[in-house]
């Protein structure tokens, strides 16, 4: 798969596979193309060449086919303010299920379940814009969960969160992954999550995949270390203080 901007930046020769029900971490330095790749995977951008296959269906620009594929994907933006728009959290979460043409009883069931899943049931009538950053992230996630996706694509899900919020998010995501057999594909600059949460790691550099494999191997790969800096050296420095 290839994609290019008018500025000259290119996503080049991208090819990888994700196993279902696993967690995959995508990392790389700023400007490496991570967000562009995510936008390609959910159909917000169209490849210049090559195909993207989601659950054995080729991602196309045909509105009907694209919508059918998107029903199985949840895309969490890095900034929840880019995702939340309704007057209340409850209405925001209802938007997706209603677009699926579900009856109002089923919509209510899904909204209740999603709110409970992210521990926001007591805030259902609140404006999303009056929440903390961590609560906004959870509200945005609830809107995706109400669609019952098979694949969650998360852009920097732990950015700007305190440790308690990070822990709460991980508890929610792991419970959902195990109970609902969801595949999770996330980006992060935080190598802790890439190494300890992901089962598979992709390292992107200048629009190309430099590494595709197990995280503990990738973080010690010579090419990756040269670009990121030595992960082991950082650990050694901290331990020897």
C-alpha positions as CSV (number, residue, x, y, z in Angstrom):
1,X,0.0,0.0,0.0
2,X,1.2,3.5,-0.9
3,X,0.0,7.0,-0.2
4,X,1.5,10.5,-0.7
5,X,0.7,14.1,0.2
6,X,1.2,17.1,-2.0
7,X,4.0,18.1,0.4
8,X,6.0,15.1,-0.8
9,X,5.7,12.9,2.3
10,X,4.9,9.3,1.4
11,X,3.6,6.1,3.0
12,X,5.6,3.5,1.0
13,X,5.3,-0.3,0.5
14,X,3.2,-0.8,3.7
15,X,2.3,-4.5,4.2
16,X,1.4,-6.2,7.4
17,X,-1.1,-8.6,8.9
18,X,-2.9,-8.5,12.3
19,X,-4.1,-11.6,14.0
20,X,-7.6,-11.3,15.5
21,X,-8.0,-10.8,19.3
22,X,-4.5,-9.5,19.9
23,X,-3.0,-6.2,20.8
24,X,-0.6,-4.5,18.3
25,X,1.4,-1.4,19.0
26,X,2.5,1.0,16.3
27,X,5.3,3.3,17.2
28,X,7.9,5.6,15.6
29,X,9.2,9.1,15.9
30,X,7.1,12.2,15.2
31,X,6.4,12.6,11.5
32,X,6.9,8.9,10.7
33,X,3.4,8.5,9.3
34,X,1.6,6.8,12.2
35,X,-1.6,8.9,12.1
36,X,-1.7,8.8,8.3
37,X,-1.6,5.0,8.4
38,X,-4.5,4.9,10.9
39,X,-6.5,7.2,8.7
40,X,-5.9,4.9,5.8
41,X,-7.0,1.9,7.8
42,X,-10.4,3.5,8.5
43,X,-11.0,4.9,5.1
44,X,-10.5,8.6,5.9
45,X,-7.7,8.5,3.3
46,X,-7.5,6.5,0.1
47,X,-4.3,4.6,-0.9
48,X,-2.7,5.7,-4.1
49,X,-2.0,2.1,-4.8
50,X,-2.6,-1.3,-3.1
51,X,-5.5,-2.6,-1.1
52,X,-6.5,-2.6,2.6
53,X,-8.3,-5.7,3.7
54,X,-10.4,-5.6,6.9
55,X,-11.8,-9.0,8.1
56,X,-11.5,-10.3,4.5
57,X,-13.3,-7.3,3.0
58,X,-11.3,-4.9,0.8
59,X,-11.7,-1.3,2.0
60,X,-13.2,0.7,-0.9
61,X,-14.6,4.3,-1.4
62,X,-18.0,2.9,-2.2
63,X,-20.2,4.4,0.4
64,X,-22.3,1.4,1.1
65,X,-19.3,-1.0,1.3
66,X,-17.2,1.5,3.3
67,X,-20.0,1.9,5.8
68,X,-20.4,-1.9,6.2
69,X,-16.7,-2.3,7.0
70,X,-16.7,0.7,9.3
71,X,-19.4,-0.9,11.4
72,X,-16.8,-3.4,12.6
73,X,-14.1,-0.7,13.3
74,X,-13.9,1.8,16.2
75,X,-11.4,4.6,15.7
76,X,-10.4,6.6,18.8
77,X,-8.9,10.0,18.0
78,X,-6.0,11.2,20.0
79,X,-8.0,14.3,21.1
80,X,-11.4,13.3,22.4
81,X,-12.7,16.9,21.6
82,X,-12.4,15.9,17.9
83,X,-14.8,13.0,18.5
84,X,-17.4,14.3,21.0
85,X,-20.1,16.6,19.7
86,X,-23.5,16.0,21.3
87,X,-25.1,18.0,24.2
88,X,-24.9,15.1,26.5
89,X,-22.8,11.9,26.8
90,X,-25.9,9.8,26.4
91,X,-26.8,11.4,23.1
92,X,-23.2,11.2,21.9
93,X,-23.1,7.4,22.5
94,X,-26.5,7.0,20.9
95,X,-25.4,8.5,17.6
96,X,-23.6,5.4,16.3
97,X,-26.2,2.8,17.2
98,X,-29.0,5.0,15.7
99,X,-26.9,5.2,12.4
100,X,-27.0,1.4,12.4
101,X,-30.8,1.7,12.2
102,X,-31.3,-0.1,15.5
103,X,-34.6,0.2,17.3
104,X,-34.6,2.5,20.3
105,X,-34.8,-0.3,22.8
106,X,-31.6,-1.8,21.4
107,X,-30.0,1.7,21.3
108,X,-30.8,2.1,25.0
109,X,-29.4,-1.3,25.9
110,X,-26.1,-0.5,24.0
111,X,-25.8,3.0,25.6
112,X,-26.3,1.6,29.1
113,X,-23.8,-1.2,28.5
114,X,-21.2,1.2,27.0
115,X,-21.6,3.7,29.8
116,X,-21.2,0.9,32.4
117,X,-18.2,-0.5,30.6
118,X,-16.3,2.8,30.9
119,X,-17.7,3.6,34.4
120,X,-19.5,6.7,33.3
121,X,-23.1,5.7,34.0
122,X,-23.6,8.5,36.6
123,X,-22.5,11.1,34.1
124,X,-24.9,10.1,31.3
125,X,-26.7,13.5,31.3
126,X,-23.5,15.6,31.6
127,X,-22.2,17.6,28.7
128,X,-19.0,15.9,27.4
129,X,-17.3,19.3,27.4
130,X,-17.6,19.6,31.2
131,X,-15.6,16.4,31.8
132,X,-12.0,15.9,32.7
133,X,-9.6,14.8,29.9
134,X,-9.7,11.2,31.1
135,X,-13.4,11.1,31.3
136,X,-13.7,12.6,27.8
137,X,-11.4,9.8,26.6
138,X,-13.7,7.2,28.2
139,X,-16.8,8.9,26.8
140,X,-15.3,8.8,23.3
141,X,-14.5,5.2,23.8
142,X,-18.0,4.4,24.9
143,X,-19.3,5.9,21.7
144,X,-17.2,3.3,19.8
145,X,-18.1,0.4,22.0
146,X,-21.9,1.0,21.5
147,X,-21.2,0.1,17.8
148,X,-19.9,-3.3,19.0
149,X,-16.7,-3.2,16.9
150,X,-14.4,-6.2,16.2
151,X,-11.4,-3.9,15.8
152,X,-10.4,-0.9,17.9
153,X,-7.9,1.5,16.4
154,X,-6.6,3.9,19.1
155,X,-4.4,6.9,18.4
156,X,-2.3,7.6,21.5
157,X,-4.9,6.3,23.9
158,X,-2.8,7.0,27.0
159,X,-1.5,10.5,26.1
160,X,-2.0,13.2,28.7
161,X,-3.5,10.8,31.2
162,X,-2.4,10.4,34.9
163,X,-1.5,7.0,36.2
164,X,-4.9,6.3,37.7
165,X,-6.6,7.1,34.4
166,X,-4.1,5.0,32.5
167,X,-4.8,2.0,34.8
168,X,-8.5,2.5,34.5
169,X,-8.3,2.6,30.7
170,X,-6.2,-0.6,30.6
171,X,-8.6,-2.4,32.8
172,X,-11.5,-1.4,30.5
173,X,-9.7,-2.3,27.3
174,X,-8.4,-5.6,28.5
175,X,-11.8,-6.6,29.9
176,X,-13.4,-5.7,26.5
177,X,-10.7,-7.5,24.5
178,X,-11.2,-10.8,26.5
179,X,-14.9,-10.8,26.9
180,X,-15.8,-9.5,23.4
181,X,-12.8,-10.8,21.5
182,X,-11.8,-7.4,20.2
183,X,-8.6,-6.8,18.3
184,X,-6.7,-3.6,19.4
185,X,-4.3,-1.6,17.2
186,X,-2.8,1.4,19.0
187,X,-0.2,4.0,18.5
188,X,2.1,5.2,21.3
189,X,5.4,7.0,21.9
190,X,5.5,5.4,25.3
191,X,7.6,2.3,24.9
192,X,6.4,0.8,28.1
193,X,3.0,0.1,26.6
194,X,4.5,-1.2,23.4
195,X,6.7,-3.7,25.2
196,X,4.4,-4.8,28.0
197,X,0.9,-4.6,26.5
198,X,1.3,-5.3,22.8
199,X,1.9,-8.8,21.5
200,X,3.0,-7.4,18.2
201,X,5.0,-4.3,17.3
202,X,5.2,-2.2,14.2
203,X,7.9,0.5,13.9
204,X,7.3,3.1,11.3
205,X,10.1,5.3,10.0
206,X,9.7,7.9,7.2
207,X,6.6,6.2,5.9
208,X,8.1,2.7,5.9
209,X,7.7,-0.3,8.2
210,X,11.2,-0.8,9.6
211,X,10.3,-3.6,12.1
212,X,7.3,-6.0,12.3
213,X,7.5,-8.6,15.1
214,X,7.6,-9.1,18.8
215,X,8.0,-6.0,20.9
216,X,11.0,-7.1,23.0
217,X,12.9,-7.9,19.9
218,X,11.9,-4.7,18.1
219,X,13.0,-2.4,21.0
220,X,16.4,-4.0,20.8
221,X,16.7,-4.1,17.0
222,X,19.8,-2.2,16.0
223,X,18.0,-0.1,13.4
224,X,15.2,0.8,15.8
225,X,17.6,1.6,18.6
226,X,19.5,3.9,16.2
227,X,16.4,5.9,15.5
228,X,14.8,5.8,19.0
229,X,17.9,5.8,21.1
230,X,18.8,2.8,23.2
231,X,16.0,1.5,25.3
232,X,18.4,-0.6,27.4
233,X,20.6,2.4,28.0
234,X,17.7,4.4,29.4
235,X,16.8,1.5,31.7
236,X,20.4,1.2,32.8
237,X,20.7,4.9,33.5
238,X,17.6,4.9,35.6
239,X,18.6,1.8,37.6
240,X,22.1,3.1,38.2
241,X,21.1,6.5,39.6
